Amino acid sequence: MDDNSVDDLLKQLSDFPREKKVRDDGFELSNENLEEFLLKYTGRLVKDSVESIENMKDFIDSAPDAESTEALASLIKSATSSIDILQRIMTSREKNNSSKEIAKMKIESQQIQTDKEIGARLLLSREEAIKALIESSTKPKAIEVESKIVED
């Protein structure tokens, strides 16, 4: 190919009308859907980054240069950061679940302990009452009777 044909191709490509894709999915970020957003888009970012890393590795293996290697390093750093965010979310969720489970177990343990204490008090009260009845029945009660003969 000569320079004229290359220039013509470049001119044709630059004059080619480009349509801009406007994506408006109506998504609004709020506190309620923050976790969903992070999981969805961080997961997508990680997936795309890993695919791009694989493609870049193939490209660099065939024609290594400094800029491509630096771009690959940045891409790997970005993917690692995204994976780290997902791990933090997972760890936080597990920690919250564990905390809830521990709190629930603690409440159940306190309830069992309270029930045992109440049962012991009731048993003790019953035993004390029976013991008091037994002690009062075994003590001989002497009734002193004084008698006087009264003559009319």
C-alpha positions, 0 to 999 in steps of 0.5 A: 500500500502506498501513502495515499491509500493509507491517508485515504483510509485514515480520512474515511475513518475519521469522517465516519459518523460516530454514534455516542451510546448513552446509557441511562439505566435510571440507577440511583445510588443510595444507602439502601442499595449501596451494598448491592451496587458495590457487589454488582459493579465491583464483581463486574470490574474484577471479571473484566479486569481479569479478562483484560489481564489475560488479553494483555499478557498475550499481547505483551508476550508477543510484543513486549514494550515498556508502556504495555508492561506498565499498563498491565501492572496498573490493570493488575493493581486495579483488579487486586484492589477490586478483589480486596474490596470484595473480600472486605465486604465478605469479611464484614458480612461474616463479622456481622453474622458472627456478632449477631450469633454471639449476641443471640447465644449470650441472650439464650445463656443469660435466659437459661441462667435466670431460669435456673436461678428462679428454679433454685429459689423456688426449690429452696423456698419449697424445701424451707417450707417443708423443713419448717413444717417437719421441725415444728411437728417434731418438737413436742408441744407441751400444754400446761394445764392448771387445774383448780377444784372450785367448790361451790 
